[in-house]
Amino acid sequence: MGNGANFFSRDYAGRRSEYTSVVPAVTINGVKGHLIRKVGDSETHTNLPYYSNTSDVYFRQNGNGVCQARVYIGQKLFLDFDWSHNHTNQCNGRKFSKGTVHVQIWKQKNDGTFSRMSIDARSMNNAEMKKYGPILKHFCPSIKLR
């Protein structure tokens, strides 16, 4: 997945300069989402920032299209919706096929760093499907929410 940025850096004019917009932001169901990429990266990129600047959800793409969404609460990363690959939980063997969303929660440690709970991914719950499902489908119509 790569290392996420700690925050958007600012250039001399105060604009965010570490990431750039791929398409304009969209608000659906009260959720603002934005497809971004790291400045200097090719068409694909391997990370999303740890902190949000302007959106509730940032999306990334790879060579196959939009493949991940990161949700932020209070501008800090909270969880990832990922559907770009087959995933098997190390803790219980539960499997998620490519194209079906699996949810991975982020935890902030006492030292301020973050770790993602990848060994225990889960399916989207009903509240997440209601709130985030429409914007996920907007950016990637082919995904399965469960």
Secondary structure, DSSP 4 states (H G I P E B T S, - for coil): --PPPSS--B-TTS-B-SEEESS--EEETTEEEEEEEETT--S--S---SB-SS-SEEEEEETTEEEEEEEEETTEEEEEEE-SS-EE-TTT--EE-TTB-EEEEEEE-TTS-EEE-GGG-BPPPHHHHHHHHHHHHHH-TT-B--
